[in-house]
Amino acid sequence: GAACWDLDGNGVPDVATEDRNGDTLVNVDDCAGPPGADGSDGPPGTACWDLDGNGVPDVATEDRNGDTLVTVLDCIGVSTGPLTGRVVDAHTFAGLAGVTVRTEPATAEVVTNPSGAFLLADVPLGMYRVTARGTTLDGRPTEATGGPVSVLAEVGGSLEIALVRIPATMLATLRDYHTAGNPAFTAANCVRCHTDRSAETSADPAIAPFHAMAAHSAPTCTFCHDVTVDFRHGSGAQLRNQVSTAKCVGCHPRYPVFP
């Protein structure tokens, strides 16, 4: 039979007259006929904001963005995310409890938990700076701002803020606070700077951090740390030199082998 593109039936492709779709080839793609007439309109659809499908804007349940109107702007999917973080002491890096945290642009305000962590839930997606406000050890206001941090759909955002709490007058005599036998070397002063570590939490609620274990939180700071403490920045690797290992052996007779 004749090919469907072979309009003159001569069996020879003729680009000039038989290339119906203009691709410079003569083949089955040129066999489509002219476009047909438009079909009739289908039934009306449901507006994207119309959660109950009744065709009536309901501000109480369908105003998703809180602008008191029910429009296409309420049709976006996830529009908020969590903003999490932690506020720590700028010198000791201990988590700070009871610090007020707020965002700029303003969204909500929360207070940090015993580990210094905070959660701002349902923050509108966007970019923010976050300010932490607390007090210094001598009772003066202090604040620090972190960011910018982006709050993304599903992911949220997270950051850490370091707050300066130790006054300059105290920094000048910092060695006294870390030298065994000095009148300033007291458990109360440890907690002032390093906070009450017995209230710490971990990512897994079933696992208590070292200082939050009952056996470790019952003694005072200076019971275990009864030797002069190396307080140089970044010297945490020397921690065991700052703890009286004789106290460890009291509970762990095979120390340093555990259990």
Secondary structure, 3 states (H helix, E strand, C coil): CCCCCCCCCCCCCCHHHHCCCCCCCCCHHHHCCCCCCCCCCCCCCCCCCCCCCCCCCCHHHHCCCCCCCCCHHHHCCCCEEEEEEEEEECCCCCECCCCEEEEECCCCEEECCCCCEEEEEEEECEEEEEEEEEECCCCCEEEEEEEEEEEECCCEEEEEEEECCCCHHHHCCHHHHCCCCCCCCCHHHHHHHHCCHHHCCCCCCCCCCHHHCHHHHCCCHHHHCCCCCCCCCCCHHHHHHHCCHHHHHHHCCCCCCCC
